[in-house]
Amino acid sequence: MAQLNVNGRVVDVDVEPDTPLLWALRDNLGLTGTKYGCGIAQCGACTVHIDGAAMRSCAVTVKDAAGKKVTTIEGLAPDGRLHKVQQAWIEAQVPQCGYCQTGMIMAVAALLESKPKPSDADIDAAITNICRCGTYARVRKAIHRAAQA
């Protein structure tokens, strides 16, 4: 049994310590906004915040996440209002299929916490999530929009 702090709630999950955090979130806690994409921390569909940093949850074990604050897309806007990145995503009409978007939004929210006014170079360096639909121009537009909010 492991204890996790997820979206401001301390929860017990009955999994092996080496279970990827992704599966504990999805299968044990029902937080399906965090997506499985590649399983090798390359695509970013599974991005969550761990102590405020964007991390690929498929590559973080439950044991490594224990005692840290985990935020998923479901916890990004705890007061019921959209996070500024979520709002910018809607306004810029970023998603096509939408599969990668929750991970992308989480990566962008972490970027804006550390760099409130990122340059294009900052965005290129920090946002390495893969979008198979190729919505990168709209992603960049939404990031700059959110930075101005």
The 8 nearest C-alpha neighbors of each residue, nearest first, counted from 0:
[[1, 13, 12, 14, 11, 2, 15, 16],
 [2, 0, 12, 11, 13, 3, 14, 65],
 [1, 3, 11, 10, 65, 12, 9, 0],
 [4, 2, 65, 10, 9, 5, 11, 66],
 [3, 5, 9, 68, 8, 69, 7, 10],
 [6, 4, 69, 8, 7, 70, 3, 68],
 [7, 5, 74, 70, 8, 69, 71, 4],
 [6, 8, 5, 4, 9, 68, 70, 74],
 [9, 7, 5, 4, 6, 10, 3, 68],
 [8, 10, 4, 3, 5, 2, 7, 11],
 [11, 9, 3, 2, 8, 4, 12, 5],
 [10, 12, 2, 1, 3, 0, 13, 9],
 [13, 11, 1, 0, 14, 2, 27, 10],
 [12, 14, 0, 1, 11, 15, 27, 23],
 [15, 13, 12, 0, 16, 18, 1, 23],
 [14, 16, 18, 17, 13, 0, 61, 1],
 [17, 15, 62, 61, 18, 14, 60, 1],
 [16, 18, 60, 15, 61, 19, 62, 14],
 [19, 17, 60, 15, 16, 61, 20, 14],
 [20, 18, 60, 21, 57, 59, 22, 61],
 [19, 21, 61, 23, 60, 56, 22, 59],
 [22, 20, 56, 57, 24, 19, 23, 25],
 [23, 21, 25, 24, 26, 20, 19, 18],
 [22, 24, 27, 20, 26, 21, 25, 28],
 [25, 23, 28, 21, 22, 30, 27, 26],
 [26, 24, 29, 30, 31, 22, 23, 28],
 [27, 25, 22, 23, 29, 28, 24, 30],
 [26, 28, 23, 29, 24, 25, 12, 22],
 [27, 29, 24, 30, 25, 26, 23, 12],
 [28, 30, 25, 31, 26, 27, 24, 23],
 [31, 29, 25, 24, 28, 32, 33, 73],
 [30, 32, 25, 33, 29, 34, 24, 26],
 [33, 31, 30, 34, 72, 101, 73, 71],
 [32, 34, 45, 31, 101, 30, 71, 102],
 [35, 33, 45, 44, 32, 36, 31, 98],
 [34, 36, 45, 44, 37, 38, 33, 21],
 [37, 35, 44, 38, 34, 42, 45, 43],
 [36, 38, 39, 42, 35, 41, 40, 44],
 [37, 39, 57, 40, 36, 35, 58, 41],
 [38, 40, 37, 41, 58, 57, 42, 36],
 [41, 39, 55, 58, 38, 42, 57, 43],
 [40, 42, 39, 43, 37, 128, 38, 129],
 [41, 43, 129, 128, 44, 40, 37, 36],
 [44, 42, 128, 45, 46, 102, 41, 55],
 [45, 43, 102, 99, 34, 36, 46, 42],
 [44, 46, 34, 33, 43, 102, 56, 55],
 [47, 45, 102, 55, 43, 54, 44, 56],
 [48, 46, 71, 54, 53, 70, 105, 56],
 [49, 47, 53, 70, 52, 51, 69, 54],
 [48, 50, 69, 51, 52, 68, 67, 54],
 [49, 51, 68, 52, 67, 48, 69, 70],
 [50, 52, 48, 49, 109, 53, 68, 70],
 [53, 51, 48, 49, 50, 109, 54, 47],
 [52, 54, 48, 106, 47, 109, 46, 49],
 [55, 53, 46, 47, 48, 56, 52, 49],
 [54, 56, 46, 45, 40, 57, 58, 43],
 [55, 57, 21, 59, 20, 58, 45, 46],
 [56, 58, 21, 19, 55, 38, 59, 40],
 [59, 57, 56, 55, 40, 19, 60, 39],
 [60, 58, 56, 19, 20, 57, 63, 61],
 [61, 59, 19, 17, 63, 20, 62, 18],
 [60, 62, 20, 64, 63, 16, 18, 19],
 [61, 63, 16, 60, 65, 64, 17, 1],
 [64, 62, 60, 61, 65, 59, 66, 16],
 [65, 63, 61, 62, 67, 66, 60, 59],
 [66, 64, 3, 62, 67, 63, 2, 61],
 [65, 67, 64, 3, 4, 68, 2, 63],
 [68, 66, 65, 64, 50, 69, 4, 49],
 [67, 69, 50, 4, 49, 5, 70, 66],
 [70, 68, 49, 5, 48, 4, 6, 67],
 [71, 69, 6, 48, 74, 5, 47, 49],
 [70, 72, 47, 73, 74, 75, 6, 48],
 [71, 73, 75, 74, 32, 101, 105, 70],
 [74, 72, 71, 75, 32, 30, 76, 6],
 [75, 73, 6, 71, 77, 72, 76, 70],
 [74, 76, 72, 73, 77, 71, 82, 70],
 [77, 75, 82, 74, 81, 78, 79, 80],
 [78, 76, 74, 79, 75, 80, 73, 6],
 [77, 79, 80, 76, 81, 75, 74, 82],
 [80, 78, 77, 76, 81, 82, 75, 74],
 [81, 79, 78, 76, 82, 77, 83, 86],
 [80, 82, 76, 85, 86, 83, 79, 84],
 [81, 83, 85, 76, 84, 86, 80, 75],
 [82, 84, 86, 85, 145, 87, 81, 148],
 [85, 83, 87, 145, 86, 82, 88, 108],
 [84, 86, 88, 82, 83, 87, 81, 89],
 [87, 85, 83, 89, 88, 84, 81, 90],
 [86, 88, 90, 141, 84, 89, 145, 85],
 [89, 87, 85, 91, 86, 93, 141, 90],
 [88, 90, 92, 86, 87, 91, 85, 93],
 [89, 91, 87, 92, 88, 86, 141, 93],
 [92, 90, 88, 93, 89, 141, 87, 137],
 [93, 91, 89, 90, 88, 94, 137, 95],
 [92, 94, 137, 88, 91, 138, 134, 89],
 [95, 93, 97, 92, 96, 100, 134, 88],
 [94, 96, 97, 132, 93, 134, 92, 98],
 [95, 97, 98, 94, 132, 99, 100, 131],
 [98, 96, 94, 100, 95, 99, 101, 93],
 [97, 99, 100, 96, 44, 101, 34, 130],
 [100, 98, 44, 97, 102, 101, 130, 103],
 [99, 101, 103, 97, 102, 98, 104, 94],
 [102, 100, 104, 103, 99, 72, 105, 32],
 [103, 101, 44, 46, 105, 100, 45, 104],
 [102, 104, 100, 106, 101, 105, 128, 107],
 [105, 103, 107, 101, 106, 102, 100, 108],
 [104, 106, 108, 102, 103, 107, 47, 46],
 [107, 105, 103, 109, 53, 104, 108, 102],
 [106, 108, 110, 104, 109, 105, 103, 111],
 [109, 107, 105, 111, 110, 106, 104, 84],
 [110, 108, 112, 106, 107, 111, 53, 52],
 [109, 111, 107, 113, 112, 108, 114, 106],
 [112, 110, 115, 114, 108, 113, 109, 107],
 [111, 113, 109, 110, 114, 115, 108, 51],
 [112, 114, 110, 111, 115, 109, 108, 117],
 [115, 113, 111, 117, 116, 112, 110, 121],
 [114, 116, 111, 146, 112, 117, 113, 110],
 [117, 115, 146, 114, 118, 111, 143, 147],
 [118, 116, 121, 114, 115, 122, 119, 111],
 [117, 119, 121, 120, 122, 116, 143, 123],
 [118, 120, 122, 121, 123, 117, 139, 124],
 [119, 121, 123, 118, 122, 124, 117, 125],
 [122, 120, 118, 124, 119, 117, 123, 125],
 [123, 121, 119, 125, 120, 124, 126, 118],
 [122, 124, 120, 121, 125, 126, 119, 127],
 [125, 123, 121, 122, 126, 120, 127, 119],
 [126, 124, 122, 123, 127, 121, 110, 106],
 [127, 125, 122, 128, 123, 124, 106, 107],
 [126, 128, 125, 129, 124, 123, 43, 42],
 [129, 127, 43, 42, 126, 103, 130, 44],
 [128, 130, 42, 131, 127, 43, 99, 44],
 [131, 129, 133, 132, 99, 134, 128, 135],
 [130, 132, 133, 129, 134, 99, 96, 98],
 [133, 131, 130, 134, 95, 96, 94, 135],
 [134, 132, 130, 131, 135, 136, 129, 95],
 [135, 133, 137, 136, 132, 138, 93, 130],
 [134, 136, 138, 137, 133, 139, 130, 93],
 [137, 135, 139, 138, 134, 140, 133, 93],
 [138, 136, 140, 93, 139, 135, 134, 141],
 [139, 137, 135, 141, 136, 140, 93, 142],
 [138, 140, 142, 136, 137, 141, 135, 143],
 [139, 141, 137, 143, 138, 142, 144, 136],
 [140, 142, 144, 87, 138, 139, 143, 88],
 [143, 141, 139, 145, 144, 140, 146, 138],
 [142, 144, 146, 140, 145, 141, 139, 147],
 [145, 143, 141, 147, 142, 146, 87, 140],
 [144, 146, 148, 142, 84, 147, 87, 143],
 [147, 145, 143, 144, 116, 148, 115, 142],
 [146, 148, 144, 145, 143, 116, 115, 142],
 [147, 145, 146, 144, 83, 87, 143, 84]]
